[in-house]
Amino acid sequence: MGESPTQSGNRVQPTDIRLGRIVRLLMENATVVVSGTKIAQDISSNRSEVWRLVQQLRGLGVDVAGHPATGYRLKSVPDLLLPEILGPLLRGTIFNLQLHHFYKIGSTNTAAMAAAADGAPQGSVFLAEEQTAGRGRGAHSWHSARSTGIYCSVVLRPSLPPSDVLVLSLAAGLAVCAAIEQIDARVKLDLKWPNDVLIAGKKVCGILAEMNAEVTRVRYVVVGIGMNVNQPNFPKELDASATSLCLATGNEWSRVELTAALLKSLDREYRLLTEPKIGQKDARRSILQRFTEQSSWVRGKAVRIEDNGSRVEGTTEGLDDRGFLQVRTAQGLQTILSGTVRER
Ligand code: BTN
């Protein structure tokens, strides 16, 4: 308790849970003024500490009216990914028990990998308002401006061989598309192998799946999802390649609603793959088929793939059974294991 919201020494601290409690209390009493004394009782603290915490909330963009003498009132529902706000929307999924929120962190994937190594249970979610060292695939960085995007990493412990983890990461791309389409069916999404989500050729979401495995058994997988949601613009170097949902649709999106839709749809895909019931035996085939249908890149696209100095050029010819991209080159059919795919 009483931690700084960001750093304490070298350790990044999760968000003070009292902030979430204050927001919940104010949300439950949305139309009335709640006295500082009542809030202080609720969080087992005193009125001056309540004032300090309210100031912190304001710093995060939460619109709270009032002061210690009059009490406090929420002027609008905050779009913060706090466990108290998100948790109730995730009932029935594997993601509603261990929600960790950070105002500022290096990388949610790094935090989730470290927590998983320390035994964090399946379904643990790491969310940040801002990342200072957001990581992308192939040692790229991920632009993670404050409270405009969704920076989310989940810990999974699937009973799958390591060779099936690519299919799981393809399924994460499908889950992202389903979540966006559920909120606005007019958005036209494309999937670029292995799991970039594009709107009109520009990237709106990237996925970084990392794992720790034995040769035949996965210990844990961290699926990190970065979604560009309400960014009004991007740094110059990203301007030509990145877009946000807000830029694409012309309206602001609720990050809370979208994160909840995303985690619910990821939960569905994950269960389909790891708990196959009768009749759903071919979950993996279904994922490969749906990915192929949703993507303009998997078949018939003239591409160039660069990976660690090597270069392959050809035309895409579908996915193989494990989810790798097949490319017809001048030398014959080649299976692409990794790399960045670009249109020629
Ligand atoms: C890519 O397209 O290169 C993958 C980008 C993945 C970014 C997300 S943001 C949340 C999580 N934490 C990270 O450091 N990276 C992933």
Residues whose N, C-alpha, C, O or C-beta is under 5 A from the ligand:
A	BS01	BTN	S107 T108 N109 A133 G134 R135 G136 R137 W142 I150 Y151 C152 S153 G206 I207 L208 G224 I225 G226
